[in-house]
Every structure is written in C-alpha cells, then in structure tokens.
C-alpha cells in the first residue's frame, strides 16, 4: 500500500508506520515530528507554590501587567528625563514673551508660572542679608515644578525597586526524624503521557510497588493499590497514566512504579516521547500547590536525535521529592517535586531497524518506570527576609527629596547670583500687575463717581453737557433733552445734599455793585460782568495734587485721601459758582429795573 508521506515506511507488506521520532497526526493524516515548543530539546517548568516577588494582591495592583512594559528601572528614569527636559524647554520658551502692560497672554502665562513657586518662595536672593521676603518668581516656579518632576520620577523608580526586589528567600536545612516526616500531609498526583498512536487498550496494568533499594535488605514489595489510585485515559497525544495519593505518607526514600504497553493488531507499541506533571498540595492550605512539569523527547545525552522508544529495556523517569517548611506562611508544609533525570530504554533511530522490530515479536513492549526519591533525611526550612524596612524606605525617600530640591536650589542661587535681573523680576511683575489692577479699579471708581455725582454715562448726556452755556447751568439745549434726562437730573438735584454752608456775596462786592448802579447807569452791565470775574479768579485756588509715587503700589488710604481732596476742592468751586451766580442775578435784576425806568 501507499504510505501517507515521505516520513513513513511500510512493514509487514500492508502496514505503514512513521519514521523514528515521528508520530501519526490524525488531524492532518501525516507523520509529524515530536517537538517541544518548536524545538527538538526537552523542556521543564517548576513551581514552588509560594511567590515571594509580590506581596500585593493582583486585583489591587497588577504588577505583572506593568512589568511587561517596564522591564527595568531605566524606563522610569528615561520618562522622567524626557518630561523634565520638556518642562524646562517650555519655561525657557515662555521667557521670550513680552510682559507689556500686564494684559498680554504672555504676561498671564508668566505670572501663573511664578505662582507655581512652591519650593523656593522664601529661599531666593536675600538682598544683602536683609529681612527675608516672600518672593515668588518665574525662575523659582520653573525650578519648583522641575524639582517635583524629578522627585516623582525617582520615587516611582524606588517604588518599582521595592516591589520587584523587596524580599529575598532564605533556605536552611535541618535534620529530620520520624515525627517531622509524619507531619507532612500532602495530596499528590502524577500524570504521565506516552506520546504515541497507542491507546489505553495497549496498557497492560501496573505491577507492584517497590520500596527501598532493590539490592539491600530494606527492599519491600507491596500492592500498588495500597499506596495510590491509578487510572488510564486517552488523549490526542496518547494514553495518560494518572496516579493519585490522598494524604500521602511516604514511608521510604525510594519508590518504584512500573507499567507497560504491548502490541495489538495494527497498533504496535511504540512511543516518541513523554510528558509529565507532578503536583503536591497541602491539605490545610489548598491554595498552595507545588509542581514540576515538562516534556521528554530524547535522552539527556542525545537531545538532538529523533528516536522511537520500543523494546524490553524500561524508560526510567526519576524525580526527587523535597520536604519543605515555609515559616513565613504559617508553617506551611509542602513537598516539592523536582525532575532529576531521564534514563531512556530500548529505542531506534534508524527506520530499517525500527521496521525489523515491528515485524518481529520480541520487542513489542514499551516499558516505563517511575522512580521517586524522597529526600527524607533533611527538611528545607524556607523563610523570607525584607531587604528594605520602613525606616530605610523613609530614609531613601527623604534622600531623594533632598537631592531633587538641592539640585535646583543650587541652580536657582547661581542664576540669581550671576544675573541681577533675576533678583528683582518678582518686583517688576508685581508692579506691572498692581498698576494694571489699580488702573482697572480707578476706572471703575471714576465711572461710579461720575455717574453718581457728576455727568451720566450716556453719550447723549456728555454731548448735551458740552453744549450748555457756562453762565446758565440750568439752560435747556435746543430741541430739548429727552424726558429721561430731565427726570434723572431733577432726581439728582433733589436727592443730593451737602452739609457745607453756602456762602453769599461779600459786602465789598455789593458796595461795588451799588456804586456802579448810581454812577454808570446804562453801563452797569458791562462793568459788573468784569468785577465778579476778577473776584472769582482771584479767590479760586489751584487743584490739589495727587500723592502718587512712581513704581510703588497705591494703597486704599492714599486713594481715599485723594478722593477727599477732590471732594473738598469741588465743594469750594461750588461755593464760588453759587456766589458768582448770585452776583450776576443781582446785577442783571438791577440793570433791568434801571432800563425800565428810563423807558418810562
């Protein structure tokens, strides 16, 4: 017959079998080489059941997920340096912006940058050892945030180191006795899969359990059922032998368990490898499980050769069992299985030799022996020791903070010592901001005073006031103002009252008026117009000076003092205006009476 591919051969004229190291794949109907993780070498995996690298629950802090992206502390340091350089470049770029009058965008950015000075606010230039002032500068704000960026980056690096390398595992060995060994109550399970095209039909059962050394007097033979429960079930890779032992009491150092597979019609006994997994679990702490698992393709000395196991010589899988006591886990007692060695049995690496074995009847076996070496003379005590206590952690944290602050404080002192403009940049920015704030408040106050005691804010009122005659302050403009204007002016004149006493024309002015009426007659109007103007001009003082010092902040008492001076000056002008108006009314009345008498 025709075999499926080039990796197979015929035997007994009508049957096909795969080359040494190949087994029949039922999915693809071809002969495939048996490899482990894509390679031709053996592979093993060991788990102790106790993890010391992380003491933080996985659901609270997924350290394994972070560890995939951060394989070392260099990642944290690189991210810190990139962020620090970006921040310093931004601060350097912002300094090119003009301050202006305090209303520009650059001034607002630089002002808020100076407000970030949280670390060096009182540690700036001391003005030749004068009293320390609260100073917040743009340079101090830039270095304050830079120091915190550096500190947080170093803190993250320290935290990563503490989590990943917090504890070390300490092993100590003590001699044992019978009571110590009797205190180990573990549930153990052995799963060994024979990689082949065979099934459990080829399985011919277990033999006896051999204990002790076969060549010595302590050798014993006992039924296997008194020690373990065994079963066989088929898998896609071949038959799996399962041995379970509940509350195992290991009574000897060496245990041997043997089983075999035999030829069946059209299903010869042959294997290309083995897979195993041995587990041990403490009956009191079932969440802790130690195990060892792996795959065996070839012998330890022929790891690169493809072979098929078949023949009477047994394939021996050797494992060591270590009793361990975990002091840091409430005296957890766990047996740790470890793979020791694989001694291959009868095997064939040549296709012709394998064909001859399949056609004969002497090699129709696959014998397997499980050898367990219980190292009962000693017990390994396991404990963990913290490499960094709380005091050491706080000391490291304080050192990182001091280093972060010290670096940028030194740079700050050097900048302010070498460049004098950095010593007073806070005063310049405060002066600009205070001037702008004072101007805004003064504008609001001026509008409030003008609207309350002076002209209104309406553009129409401003235009009407400019068109009114100086001699008649109550004259109505041509066309008449709106009713709202009259109502507002009348309301103001009615509601505003002054406590100062209004003065009347002096006696000298009245005598001059009477004299002019008697002697000048018709010319009284022209001469009387001149005298009040001369008197008024002589009595009116100069406006009060505003007490404002350049470059200094205006305080509220100074503003109140200036307003008081302006108010007194306005009251004086009002008295002069009332006096002059009374004189003008008296003169015009007398002039009208004299003209009427002449006409009569």
C-alpha positions as CSV (number, residue, x, y, z in Angstrom):
1,X,0.0,0.0,0.0
2,X,1.0,3.7,-0.4
3,X,2.1,5.3,2.9
4,X,0.8,8.9,3.6
5,X,4.1,10.8,3.1
6,X,7.9,10.5,2.8
7,X,8.2,10.4,6.6
8,X,6.7,6.9,6.8
9,X,7.6,3.4,5.7
10,X,5.8,0.1,5.2
11,X,6.1,-3.1,7.3
12,X,4.5,-6.5,7.0
13,X,3.7,-5.6,3.4
14,X,0.4,-3.9,4.1
15,X,1.0,-1.7,7.2
16,X,2.5,1.8,7.5
17,X,4.5,3.4,10.3
18,X,6.1,6.7,10.9
19,X,9.9,7.2,10.9
20,X,11.8,7.3,14.2
21,X,10.9,10.5,16.1
22,X,7.6,10.9,14.1
23,X,4.1,10.1,15.1
24,X,0.9,9.9,13.1
25,X,-1.2,13.1,13.3
26,X,-4.9,12.2,12.9
27,X,-5.9,15.8,12.1
28,X,-3.6,16.2,9.1
29,X,-3.3,12.5,8.3
30,X,0.5,12.9,8.1
31,X,3.5,11.9,10.1
32,X,4.8,14.9,12.2
33,X,8.0,15.2,14.3
34,X,7.5,15.4,18.0
35,X,9.0,18.8,19.1
36,X,8.7,20.8,22.3
37,X,7.8,24.5,21.8
38,X,9.0,24.3,18.2
39,X,12.4,22.8,19.2
40,X,13.8,19.3,19.4
41,X,15.1,19.6,23.0
42,X,13.5,18.8,26.3
43,X,11.6,21.4,28.4
44,X,10.7,21.7,32.0
45,X,8.8,24.0,34.3
46,X,8.9,24.1,38.1
47,X,6.6,25.9,40.5
48,X,7.1,26.1,44.3
49,X,3.5,27.2,45.1
50,X,4.8,30.2,47.0
51,X,5.5,33.5,45.3
52,X,7.9,36.0,47.1
53,X,8.2,38.6,44.4
54,X,4.9,40.3,45.1
55,X,3.0,40.7,48.4
56,X,0.4,43.0,46.9
57,X,-2.9,41.3,45.7
58,X,-3.1,41.1,41.9
59,X,-6.6,42.6,41.8
60,X,-5.4,45.7,43.6
61,X,-2.1,46.3,41.8
62,X,-1.5,44.5,38.5
63,X,2.3,44.4,38.8
64,X,2.8,41.7,36.3
65,X,1.0,43.8,33.6
66,X,3.2,46.8,34.4
67,X,6.3,44.6,34.4
68,X,5.6,43.7,30.8
69,X,6.1,47.3,29.7
70,X,8.8,48.2,32.3
71,X,11.5,45.6,32.2
72,X,13.9,47.7,34.2
73,X,14.2,50.9,36.2
74,X,15.7,52.7,33.1
75,X,12.2,53.1,31.7
76,X,11.1,55.3,34.7
77,X,14.4,57.3,34.5
78,X,14.1,57.9,30.8
79,X,10.5,59.1,31.1
80,X,11.5,61.4,34.0
81,X,14.3,63.0,32.0
82,X,12.0,63.5,28.9
83,X,9.3,65.1,31.0
84,X,11.9,67.3,32.8
85,X,13.5,68.4,29.6
86,X,10.1,69.3,28.1
87,X,9.1,71.4,31.1
88,X,12.4,73.3,31.2
89,X,12.2,74.0,27.4
90,X,8.7,75.3,27.8
91,X,9.7,77.7,30.6
92,X,12.7,78.9,28.5
93,X,10.4,79.5,25.5
94,X,7.9,81.4,27.6
95,X,10.5,83.9,28.8
96,X,10.7,85.3,25.3
97,X,7.2,86.6,25.6
98,X,6.8,90.3,26.3
99,X,5.3,91.4,29.6
100,X,3.7,94.6,28.1
101,X,1.2,96.4,30.4
102,X,0.0,93.2,32.1
103,X,-2.9,92.4,29.7
104,X,-1.0,90.2,27.2
105,X,-1.3,86.4,27.1
106,X,2.4,86.0,27.8
107,X,2.2,88.0,31.0
108,X,-0.6,85.9,32.3
109,X,1.3,82.7,31.5
110,X,4.5,84.0,33.1
111,X,2.5,85.3,36.1
112,X,0.9,82.0,36.8
113,X,4.3,80.3,36.2
114,X,5.7,82.4,39.1
115,X,2.7,81.4,41.3
116,X,3.9,77.8,41.0
117,X,7.0,78.7,43.1
118,X,6.0,76.4,46.0
119,X,9.5,75.1,46.9
120,X,11.7,78.2,46.9
121,X,9.3,81.0,47.7
122,X,11.3,82.2,50.7
123,X,14.7,80.9,49.7
124,X,15.6,83.5,47.0
125,X,18.1,86.3,46.9
126,X,18.2,87.9,50.3
127,X,19.2,91.5,49.3
128,X,22.4,91.5,51.3
129,X,21.1,89.7,54.3
130,X,18.1,91.8,54.8
131,X,14.8,90.6,56.1
132,X,13.6,87.5,54.2
133,X,10.7,88.4,52.0
134,X,8.0,86.2,50.4
135,X,9.2,86.1,46.8
136,X,7.6,84.1,44.0
137,X,9.5,84.4,40.7
138,X,9.1,82.9,37.3
139,X,12.5,81.2,37.7
140,X,11.5,79.8,41.1
141,X,8.3,78.4,39.7
142,X,10.1,76.7,36.8
143,X,12.6,75.1,39.2
144,X,10.0,74.2,41.8
145,X,8.0,72.1,39.3
146,X,11.2,70.7,37.8
147,X,12.3,69.5,41.3
148,X,8.9,67.8,41.8
149,X,9.1,66.1,38.4
150,X,12.5,64.7,39.3
151,X,11.3,63.7,42.8
152,X,8.2,61.9,41.5
153,X,10.3,60.1,38.8
154,X,12.9,58.9,41.3
155,X,10.1,57.9,43.8
156,X,8.5,55.8,41.1
157,X,11.8,54.1,40.4
158,X,12.3,53.5,44.1
159,X,8.8,52.0,44.4
160,X,9.4,49.7,41.4
161,X,12.6,48.5,43.1
162,X,10.9,47.9,46.4
163,X,8.1,45.9,44.8
164,X,10.3,43.9,42.5
165,X,13.1,43.2,44.9
166,X,11.5,43.6,48.3
167,X,12.4,40.3,49.9
168,X,15.0,37.5,49.5
169,X,14.3,33.8,50.1
170,X,16.4,32.1,52.8
171,X,16.8,28.3,52.9
172,X,18.1,26.4,55.8
173,X,18.5,22.6,56.1
174,X,17.8,20.7,59.3
175,X,18.0,17.0,60.1
176,X,14.7,15.2,60.4
177,X,13.1,12.4,62.4
178,X,10.0,10.3,62.1
179,X,7.6,12.8,63.8
180,X,8.8,15.6,61.5
181,X,8.1,13.5,58.4
182,X,4.8,12.3,59.7
183,X,3.6,16.0,60.0
184,X,3.6,16.3,56.1
185,X,0.0,15.7,54.9
186,X,0.0,16.3,51.1
187,X,-2.2,15.2,48.3
188,X,-0.1,14.2,45.4
189,X,-0.9,13.5,41.7
190,X,1.2,12.1,38.9
191,X,0.2,12.5,35.3
192,X,2.5,10.9,32.7
193,X,1.5,10.8,29.0
194,X,3.2,8.5,26.5
195,X,3.4,10.4,23.1
196,X,2.3,7.8,20.6
197,X,-0.6,6.5,18.4
198,X,-1.4,3.9,21.2
199,X,-4.4,4.0,23.4
200,X,-5.3,2.6,26.8
201,X,-6.1,-0.7,25.1
202,X,-2.3,-1.3,24.8
203,X,-2.0,-0.8,28.6
204,X,-1.4,-3.9,30.5
205,X,-1.7,-2.7,34.0
206,X,0.6,-1.9,36.9
207,X,2.9,-4.2,38.7
208,X,3.7,-3.9,42.3
209,X,5.1,-1.0,44.3
210,X,8.8,-1.5,45.1
211,X,10.2,0.4,48.1
212,X,13.8,0.8,49.3
213,X,16.9,-0.2,47.5
214,X,16.5,-3.4,45.5
215,X,20.0,-4.7,46.3
216,X,19.6,-4.2,50.1
217,X,17.7,-5.8,52.9
218,X,15.3,-2.9,53.3
219,X,13.7,-3.6,49.9
220,X,10.0,-4.2,50.0
221,X,7.2,-5.1,47.6
222,X,3.6,-4.1,48.1
223,X,0.5,-3.9,46.0
224,X,0.2,-0.6,44.3
225,X,-3.4,-0.1,45.2
226,X,-2.4,0.2,48.9
227,X,-0.5,3.4,48.1
228,X,-2.2,5.2,45.2
229,X,-5.3,5.2,43.0
230,X,-4.4,4.8,39.3
231,X,-6.3,5.2,36.0
232,X,-5.7,5.5,32.3
233,X,-7.4,7.8,29.8
234,X,-6.9,8.6,26.2
235,X,-5.8,12.0,24.9
236,X,-4.9,13.3,21.4
237,X,-1.2,12.8,22.2
238,X,-1.6,9.3,23.6
239,X,-2.6,7.4,26.7
240,X,-2.2,9.3,30.0
241,X,-1.5,7.4,33.3
242,X,-2.8,9.1,36.4
243,X,-1.6,8.2,39.9
244,X,-3.3,9.9,42.9
245,X,-2.3,9.7,46.5
246,X,-4.5,11.4,49.2
247,X,-2.7,12.3,52.4
248,X,0.4,10.6,51.3
249,X,2.6,9.0,54.0
250,X,6.0,8.4,52.3
251,X,7.5,5.6,54.2
252,X,10.7,5.1,52.3
253,X,13.3,7.1,50.4
254,X,12.9,5.2,47.1
255,X,9.7,4.2,45.4
256,X,9.4,2.4,42.0
257,X,6.3,2.1,40.0
258,X,6.3,0.2,36.6
259,X,3.8,-0.2,33.8
260,X,4.0,-1.3,30.1
261,X,2.2,-1.1,26.8
262,X,2.1,-4.1,24.4
263,X,1.5,-4.6,20.7
264,X,-2.1,-5.0,19.4
265,X,-3.1,-5.9,15.9
266,X,-2.4,-3.0,13.6
267,X,-1.4,-0.9,16.7
268,X,2.2,-1.6,17.6
269,X,3.6,-0.5,20.9
270,X,6.0,2.4,20.3
271,X,6.4,6.0,21.6
272,X,8.4,9.1,20.6
273,X,8.4,10.9,24.0
274,X,6.8,11.6,27.3
275,X,5.0,14.5,29.0
276,X,4.6,14.6,32.8
277,X,3.3,16.8,35.5
278,X,3.7,16.0,39.2
279,X,1.8,18.1,41.8
280,X,1.7,18.3,45.6
281,X,-0.9,20.2,47.7
282,X,-1.0,20.8,51.4
283,X,-4.3,19.5,52.8
284,X,-4.6,22.5,55.2
285,X,-3.6,25.2,52.7
286,X,-5.0,24.0,49.4
287,X,-4.3,27.3,47.6
288,X,-0.6,26.5,47.6
289,X,0.5,23.9,45.1
290,X,4.0,22.9,44.1
291,X,4.5,21.2,40.8
292,X,7.0,20.2,38.2
293,X,6.1,19.6,34.5
294,X,7.9,19.0,31.3
295,X,8.4,17.1,28.1
296,X,11.0,14.5,27.3
297,X,11.8,13.8,23.7
298,X,15.2,12.1,23.9
299,X,17.7,11.0,26.4
300,X,19.9,13.5,28.3
301,X,22.9,12.7,26.0
302,X,21.1,12.5,22.7
303,X,18.9,15.6,22.8
304,X,19.3,16.4,19.1
305,X,18.4,12.9,17.7
306,X,14.9,11.7,16.7
307,X,14.2,8.3,18.2
308,X,11.3,5.9,18.8
309,X,11.1,4.0,22.1
310,X,10.3,0.3,21.8
311,X,11.8,-2.8,23.5
312,X,12.1,-4.5,26.8
313,X,14.5,-2.1,28.5
314,X,12.4,0.3,30.6
315,X,12.4,4.1,30.3
316,X,13.1,5.4,33.8
317,X,11.8,8.9,34.8
318,X,13.5,10.0,38.0
319,X,12.1,12.6,40.4
320,X,13.2,14.0,43.7
321,X,10.7,14.9,46.5
322,X,11.9,17.7,48.9
323,X,10.0,18.2,52.2
324,X,9.8,22.0,52.8
325,X,8.5,24.0,55.7
326,X,7.6,27.7,54.9
327,X,7.9,29.6,58.2
328,X,6.6,32.8,56.7
329,X,3.4,31.0,55.6
330,X,2.2,29.8,59.0
331,X,4.5,26.7,58.9
332,X,3.1,25.6,55.5
333,X,4.4,22.0,54.9
334,X,4.7,21.2,51.3
335,X,6.5,18.5,49.3
336,X,8.3,20.0,46.3
337,X,8.7,17.6,43.3
338,X,11.7,18.2,41.0
339,X,12.8,16.4,37.9
340,X,16.0,14.6,38.3
341,X,16.9,12.5,35.2
342,X,15.5,10.5,32.3
343,X,17.2,7.2,31.5
344,X,16.0,6.1,28.1
345,X,15.2,2.5,27.5
346,X,15.2,0.5,24.2
347,X,14.9,2.9,21.2
348,X,15.5,3.0,17.5
349,X,16.9,5.9,15.5
350,X,17.1,4.1,12.1
351,X,14.0,3.3,10.0
352,X,15.3,-0.1,8.9
353,X,15.9,-1.2,12.5
354,X,12.5,0.0,13.5
355,X,10.9,-1.9,10.6
356,X,12.7,-5.1,11.7
357,X,11.5,-4.6,15.3
358,X,7.9,-4.0,14.2
359,X,7.9,-7.2,12.1
360,X,9.3,-9.3,15.0
361,X,7.6,-10.3,18.2
362,X,10.4,-9.9,20.7
363,X,10.3,-6.1,21.1
364,X,6.6,-5.5,21.3
365,X,6.8,-3.6,24.6
366,X,7.1,0.0,25.9
367,X,8.1,-0.3,29.5
368,X,8.0,2.8,31.8
369,X,9.3,3.1,35.4
370,X,8.6,6.0,37.7
371,X,11.3,6.4,40.3
372,X,10.6,8.7,43.3
373,X,13.5,9.6,45.6
374,X,12.1,11.0,48.8
375,X,14.9,13.0,50.5
376,X,13.7,12.4,54.0
377,X,16.9,12.8,55.8
378,X,16.6,16.6,55.8
379,X,13.9,19.2,55.8
380,X,14.4,22.5,54.0
381,X,13.1,25.5,56.0
382,X,12.1,28.4,53.8
383,X,11.8,32.0,55.1
384,X,11.9,35.4,53.6
385,X,13.7,38.5,54.7
386,X,12.9,42.0,53.7
387,X,15.7,43.9,52.1
388,X,14.2,47.3,52.9
389,X,12.4,48.1,56.1
390,X,10.1,51.1,56.7
391,X,12.9,53.2,58.2
392,X,15.2,52.5,55.3
393,X,12.4,53.3,52.8
394,X,11.7,56.6,54.5
395,X,15.4,57.4,54.6
396,X,15.7,56.7,50.9
397,X,12.5,58.8,50.2
398,X,13.9,61.7,52.2
399,X,17.2,61.5,50.4
400,X,15.5,61.6,47.0
401,X,13.6,64.7,48.1
402,X,16.7,66.4,49.3
403,X,18.6,65.6,46.2
404,X,15.7,66.9,43.9
405,X,15.3,70.1,45.9
406,X,19.1,70.7,46.3
407,X,20.0,70.4,42.6
408,X,17.5,73.1,41.5
409,X,18.1,75.3,44.6
410,X,21.8,75.4,43.6
411,X,20.8,76.3,40.1
412,X,18.5,79.0,41.3
413,X,21.2,80.6,43.6
414,X,23.7,80.5,40.7
415,X,21.2,82.2,38.3
416,X,20.3,84.9,40.8
417,X,23.9,85.5,41.8
418,X,25.2,85.9,38.3
419,X,22.2,87.7,36.7
420,X,20.9,90.6,38.7
421,X,17.7,91.0,36.8
422,X,16.6,87.6,38.3
423,X,16.8,89.2,41.8
424,X,14.0,91.7,41.1
425,X,11.9,90.0,38.5
426,X,9.2,89.4,41.0
427,X,9.0,93.1,41.9
428,X,8.8,94.0,38.2
429,X,5.9,91.6,37.6
430,X,4.1,92.6,40.7
431,X,4.5,96.3,39.8
432,X,3.0,95.7,36.4
433,X,0.2,93.6,37.8
434,X,-0.6,96.1,40.6
435,X,-0.5,99.0,38.2
436,X,-3.0,97.3,35.9
437,X,-5.2,96.3,38.9
438,X,-5.1,99.8,40.2
439,X,-5.9,101.3,36.8
440,X,-8.9,99.0,36.5
441,X,-10.1,99.8,39.9
442,X,-9.6,103.5,39.4
443,X,-11.6,103.4,36.1
444,X,-14.4,101.7,37.9
445,X,-14.3,104.2,40.7
446,X,-14.2,107.1,38.3
447,X,-17.2,105.8,36.4
448,X,-19.0,105.3,39.7
449,X,-18.3,108.8,40.9
450,X,-19.0,110.3,37.6
451,X,-22.3,108.5,37.3
452,X,-23.4,109.3,40.9
453,X,-22.3,112.9,41.5
454,X,-21.3,114.1,38.0
455,X,-22.4,113.7,34.5
456,X,-24.1,110.4,33.4
457,X,-22.5,107.7,31.4
458,X,-24.8,108.2,28.4
459,X,-23.1,109.6,25.3
460,X,-26.1,111.9,24.8
461,X,-25.6,113.4,28.3
462,X,-22.0,114.1,27.6
463,X,-22.8,115.9,24.3
464,X,-25.6,118.0,25.9
465,X,-23.3,119.0,28.8
466,X,-20.7,120.2,26.4
467,X,-23.2,122.4,24.5
468,X,-24.7,124.1,27.6
469,X,-23.6,127.6,28.3
470,X,-21.4,128.4,31.2
471,X,-23.4,131.2,32.6
472,X,-26.7,129.4,32.8
473,X,-26.1,125.8,34.1
474,X,-29.8,125.1,34.0
475,X,-30.4,126.1,30.4
476,X,-32.2,123.6,28.2
477,X,-30.5,122.7,24.9
478,X,-32.1,123.4,21.6
479,X,-34.8,120.9,20.8
480,X,-35.0,119.9,24.5
481,X,-33.4,116.8,26.0
482,X,-35.3,113.6,26.5
483,X,-37.6,113.3,29.4
484,X,-35.4,110.7,31.0
485,X,-32.5,113.2,31.1
486,X,-34.7,115.8,32.9
487,X,-36.0,113.2,35.3
488,X,-32.5,112.0,36.1
489,X,-31.1,115.5,36.6
490,X,-34.1,116.5,38.7
491,X,-33.7,113.4,40.8
492,X,-30.0,114.1,41.4
493,X,-30.6,117.7,42.4
494,X,-33.3,116.7,44.7
495,X,-31.6,113.8,46.4
496,X,-28.1,115.2,46.7
497,X,-27.5,117.4,49.8
498,X,-24.3,118.9,51.1
499,X,-23.5,119.7,54.7
500,X,-21.2,122.6,53.9
501,X,-22.7,126.0,54.4
502,X,-23.1,128.0,51.1
503,X,-21.5,131.5,51.3
504,X,-23.2,134.7,50.0
505,X,-21.6,137.6,48.1
506,X,-19.4,139.7,50.2
507,X,-20.1,143.3,51.3
508,X,-17.4,144.7,49.2
509,X,-18.9,143.1,46.1
510,X,-22.4,144.6,47.0
511,X,-20.9,148.1,47.6
512,X,-19.2,147.9,44.2
513,X,-22.4,146.9,42.6
514,X,-24.4,149.8,44.2
515,X,-21.7,152.3,43.3
516,X,-21.8,151.2,39.7
517,X,-25.6,151.4,39.6
518,X,-25.5,155.0,40.8
519,X,-22.8,156.4,38.6
520,X,-22.7,154.4,35.5
521,X,-26.4,153.8,34.8
522,X,-26.6,152.1,31.4
523,X,-23.0,150.8,31.5
524,X,-23.5,148.9,34.7
525,X,-23.9,145.6,32.9
526,X,-20.5,145.7,31.3
527,X,-18.5,146.8,34.3
528,X,-20.4,144.4,36.6
529,X,-19.5,141.5,34.4
530,X,-15.8,142.2,34.8
531,X,-15.7,142.6,38.6
532,X,-17.2,139.2,39.6
533,X,-14.9,137.5,37.1
534,X,-11.9,139.2,38.7
535,X,-13.0,138.4,42.2
536,X,-13.8,134.8,41.3
537,X,-10.5,134.3,39.6
538,X,-8.6,135.7,42.5
539,X,-10.3,133.5,45.1
540,X,-10.2,130.1,43.3
541,X,-7.1,128.1,44.5
542,X,-5.2,125.6,42.4
543,X,-6.4,122.0,42.2
544,X,-5.0,119.6,44.8
545,X,-2.0,117.5,43.8
546,X,-2.4,113.7,43.7
547,X,0.0,112.0,46.0
548,X,1.2,109.1,43.8
549,X,4.7,107.7,43.9
550,X,6.0,106.2,40.7
551,X,6.8,102.5,40.7
552,X,5.0,101.9,44.1
553,X,1.8,100.2,44.9
554,X,-1.2,102.5,45.6
555,X,-2.9,101.7,48.9
556,X,-6.5,102.2,49.8
557,X,-5.8,105.0,52.3
558,X,-4.0,107.0,49.7
559,X,-6.9,106.7,47.3
560,X,-9.4,107.8,50.0
561,X,-7.2,110.8,50.8
562,X,-7.0,111.8,47.1
563,X,-10.8,111.4,46.8
564,X,-11.3,113.6,49.9
565,X,-9.1,116.3,48.5
566,X,-11.0,116.3,45.2
567,X,-14.3,116.4,47.0
568,X,-13.3,119.4,49.1
569,X,-12.0,121.2,46.0
570,X,-15.3,120.5,44.2
571,X,-17.2,121.9,47.2
572,X,-15.0,125.1,47.1
573,X,-15.7,125.5,43.4
574,X,-19.4,125.1,44.0
575,X,-19.4,127.9,46.6
576,X,-17.6,130.2,44.2
577,X,-20.0,129.3,41.5
578,X,-23.1,129.9,43.7
579,X,-21.6,133.3,44.9
580,X,-20.8,134.4,41.3
581,X,-24.2,133.3,40.1
582,X,-26.0,135.3,42.9
583,X,-24.0,138.4,42.0
584,X,-24.8,138.0,38.3
585,X,-28.5,137.6,39.1
586,X,-28.5,140.7,41.3
587,X,-26.7,142.8,38.7
588,X,-29.0,141.7,35.9
589,X,-32.1,142.4,38.0
590,X,-30.9,146.0,38.8
591,X,-29.9,146.6,35.2
592,X,-33.4,145.5,34.0
593,X,-35.1,147.8,36.6
594,X,-32.9,150.8,35.5
595,X,-33.7,150.3,31.9
596,X,-37.4,150.1,32.6
597,X,-37.3,153.4,34.4
598,X,-35.5,155.2,31.6
599,X,-38.1,153.9,29.0
600,X,-40.9,155.2,31.2
